[in-house]
Amino acid sequence: MQVLVRDNNIDQALRVLKKKMQREGIFREMRARRAFEKPSEKRNREEAESIRRHRKLARKKMQREGLLPAPKKAARPR
């Protein structure tokens, strides 16, 4: 992974790097590899992730069809 540093702005480069790592799932993988995960725990985690994914897809589908209101966007402070 590579990040360009412009005008010696290290803070911006670090933010970009962290965002890229987050998107790639590196932080999640580091946390998972920190300790051994028993097969039963892995199975339970994967099943819970699957359920979460399916619920999210169903929620988005219902929003597209107009059965649920769209989520409100947070107002950004200025």
Sine and cosine of phi, psi and omega as CSV:
sin_phi,cos_phi,sin_psi,cos_psi,sin_omega,cos_omega
0.00,0.00,0.65,-0.76,-0.11,-0.99
-0.71,-0.71,0.67,-0.74,0.03,-1.00
-0.76,-0.66,0.73,-0.68,0.02,-1.00
-1.00,0.06,0.69,-0.72,0.05,-1.00
-0.99,-0.17,0.87,-0.49,-0.03,-1.00
-0.96,-0.29,0.71,-0.70,0.05,-1.00
0.80,0.60,0.62,0.79,0.00,-1.00
0.80,0.59,0.52,0.85,0.00,-1.00
-1.00,-0.04,1.00,0.05,-0.05,-1.00
-0.93,0.36,-0.61,0.79,-0.04,-1.00
-0.87,0.49,-0.70,0.71,0.01,-1.00
-0.91,0.41,-0.65,0.76,0.00,-1.00
-0.89,0.45,-0.64,0.77,0.04,-1.00
-0.90,0.43,-0.66,0.75,0.02,-1.00
-0.87,0.49,-0.69,0.72,-0.01,-1.00
-0.90,0.43,-0.68,0.73,0.00,-1.00
-0.88,0.47,-0.72,0.70,0.00,-1.00
-0.88,0.47,-0.64,0.77,0.00,-1.00
-0.91,0.42,-0.66,0.75,0.03,-1.00
-0.90,0.43,-0.68,0.73,0.00,-1.00
-0.90,0.43,-0.62,0.78,0.03,-1.00
-0.89,0.46,-0.71,0.70,-0.02,-1.00
-0.89,0.46,-0.61,0.79,-0.02,-1.00
-0.97,0.22,-0.25,0.97,0.01,-1.00
0.99,0.10,0.35,0.94,-0.04,-1.00
-0.93,0.36,-0.64,0.77,0.00,-1.00
-0.90,0.44,-0.66,0.75,0.01,-1.00
-0.90,0.44,-0.67,0.74,0.00,-1.00
-0.92,0.39,-0.63,0.78,0.03,-1.00
-0.89,0.46,-0.68,0.74,0.00,-1.00
-0.91,0.42,-0.63,0.78,-0.02,-1.00
-0.93,0.37,-0.56,0.83,-0.05,-1.00
-1.00,0.07,-0.07,1.00,-0.04,-1.00
-0.89,0.46,-0.61,0.79,-0.02,-1.00
-0.62,-0.79,0.34,-0.94,0.01,-1.00
-0.92,0.39,0.66,-0.75,0.04,-1.00
-0.93,-0.37,0.85,-0.52,-0.01,-1.00
-0.89,0.46,0.52,-0.86,-0.01,-1.00
-0.83,0.56,-0.61,0.79,0.00,-1.00
-0.92,0.39,-0.63,0.78,0.03,-1.00
-0.91,0.41,-0.64,0.77,0.01,-1.00
-0.89,0.45,-0.68,0.73,0.01,-1.00
-0.89,0.46,-0.70,0.71,0.02,-1.00
-0.89,0.45,-0.68,0.73,-0.01,-1.00
-0.90,0.44,-0.72,0.69,-0.03,-1.00
-0.90,0.43,-0.61,0.80,0.03,-1.00
-0.92,0.40,-0.67,0.75,0.02,-1.00
-0.90,0.44,-0.64,0.77,0.04,-1.00
-0.89,0.45,-0.65,0.76,0.00,-1.00
-0.90,0.44,-0.70,0.71,0.02,-1.00
-0.88,0.48,-0.70,0.72,0.01,-1.00
-0.87,0.50,-0.69,0.72,0.01,-1.00
-0.88,0.48,-0.72,0.70,-0.03,-1.00
-0.91,0.42,-0.64,0.77,0.03,-1.00
-0.90,0.43,-0.63,0.77,0.01,-1.00
-0.91,0.42,-0.69,0.73,0.03,-1.00
-0.89,0.46,-0.67,0.75,0.00,-1.00
-0.90,0.43,-0.66,0.75,0.01,-1.00
-0.89,0.46,-0.70,0.72,0.01,-1.00
-0.90,0.43,-0.62,0.78,0.01,-1.00
-0.90,0.44,-0.68,0.73,0.01,-1.00
-0.91,0.42,-0.58,0.82,0.04,-1.00
-0.92,0.39,-0.65,0.76,0.02,-1.00
-0.90,0.44,-0.60,0.80,-0.02,-1.00
-0.99,0.15,-0.10,1.00,0.05,-1.00
1.00,0.07,0.18,0.98,0.00,-1.00
-0.99,0.14,-0.37,0.93,0.06,-1.00
-0.81,-0.59,0.57,-0.82,0.06,-1.00
-0.94,0.35,0.54,-0.84,0.03,-1.00
-0.93,0.38,0.52,-0.86,0.01,-1.00
-0.90,0.43,0.60,-0.80,0.00,-1.00
-0.98,0.19,0.67,-0.74,0.03,-1.00
-0.99,0.14,0.68,-0.74,-0.01,-1.00
-0.94,0.34,0.69,-0.73,0.04,-1.00
-0.96,0.27,0.76,-0.65,-0.01,-1.00
-1.00,0.08,0.79,-0.61,0.06,-1.00
-0.94,0.34,0.57,-0.83,-0.03,-1.00
-0.92,-0.39,0.00,0.00,0.00,0.00
